[in-house]
Amino acid sequence: MSTSTMMRYVSRRYVLNLAGVFGTCLALIFLIDSVENLRRAGNHDVSFGTVLLLSLYRLPSLSELVLPFAVLFAAMATFLMLTKSLELVVARSVGVSVWQFSAPVVFITLIVGIAATTLYNPLAANFKARHEALFEEAFGDSAVPFGGAGVSLWLRQDGVDGQSVLRARRASADGLKLRHVTAIVFDSNGGFAERVEARNAVLEEGRWRLNAAWLIQPGRPPEYHKSYLLSTYLTREQVSERLASAQSISFWDLPSQIEIAQRAGLPAVQYRLQYQSLLARPLLLCAMVLIAATVSLRVFRFGNIGRMILGGVVAGFVLYVVSNFVRDLGTAGAVTPVAAAWTPALVTMLLGTTVLLYQEDG
């Protein structure tokens, strides 16, 4: 059997395994999200079709998170199947090295990573925006998407009326629309002046428009205002930089968003970090393949296969945790966005290559 035939055979097995693993992850995510939306729809007049559409719109953004693990499990399954059937043993006996039968898996993973960054990420960002709009239309402002009820958003600002602090439960439209807003307004001496509880807030030129607002002032009964204006010196770019989620912006739109933030004199750290993370995604996926190769190429008769598989899974999760930790350091400004995005993948690639060299060549 020629080397090219072997490469095509390994490639076909890997593609099938990757499609199966990733498809299973998509089905599980869709099922869990649909069940949660159905539970929430019990208290609202929402059709079953809308529930399914909500889950469909949210599926790409959630599936991006599981793609590295899908690559890891698919690569492990491919190498383990070939090892168990002794096909790799035969290939090695005729001079095919680990680098040769790993090359097609790495190459396909690299193509998948590039497609995930340039094609799948823009689709996920577009669908995520559609999900937010449809979710608000279906459930109103009282509900929060499954997995989205975590930390409140805080914004400190200054304006003609004095300094104030805004807390919001949710933000949309790049942070320009806030839901379930509480505004604490201070006087010129820094003392408490008033509190405003509003259903939502929209940023306009030089002011926030708080809708369905209750104004609470010391010594006075609460007053209801259909619309209440709160001044601000913040611009749209500054608010977007502080409140908008970089994950909701398409890969192709991130460079322009970074440029806009720079023109406004803002650091744009989260946008730079997201952009570099997307650029580093193909390398991160290839690192997952190397992790799979280091734990899946041992001959079954040597034993400890289960322990090695568990080690590969643990190594994949450790890489994921470390990547998030370094990403948090980058968000805090402790390291540069380039270092935060590329270091985990590069270090894992070097470690994986070193282990494979030791296993293959001693």
Buried (B, 14 or more C-beta within 10 A) or exposed (E): EEEEEBBEBBBEBBBEBBEBBBEEBBEEBBEBBBEBBBEBBEEEEBEEEBBBBBBBBBBBBBBBEBBBBBBBBBBBBBBBBBBEEEBBEEBBEEEBEBEBBBBBBBBBBBEBBBEBBBEBBBBBBBBBBBBBEBBBEBBEBEBBBBEEEEEEBEBEBEBEBBBBEBBBBBBBBBBBBBBBBBBBBBEEEEEEBBBBBBBBBBBEEEBBBBBBBBBEBEEEEEEEBEEBBBBBEBBBBBBBBBBBBBBBBBBEBBEEBBEBBBEBEBEBBBBBBBBBBBBBBBBBBBBBBBBBBBBBBBEEEEEEBEEBBEBBBEBBEEBBEBBEEBBEBBBEEEBBBBBBBBBBBBBBBEBBBEBBEEEBEE
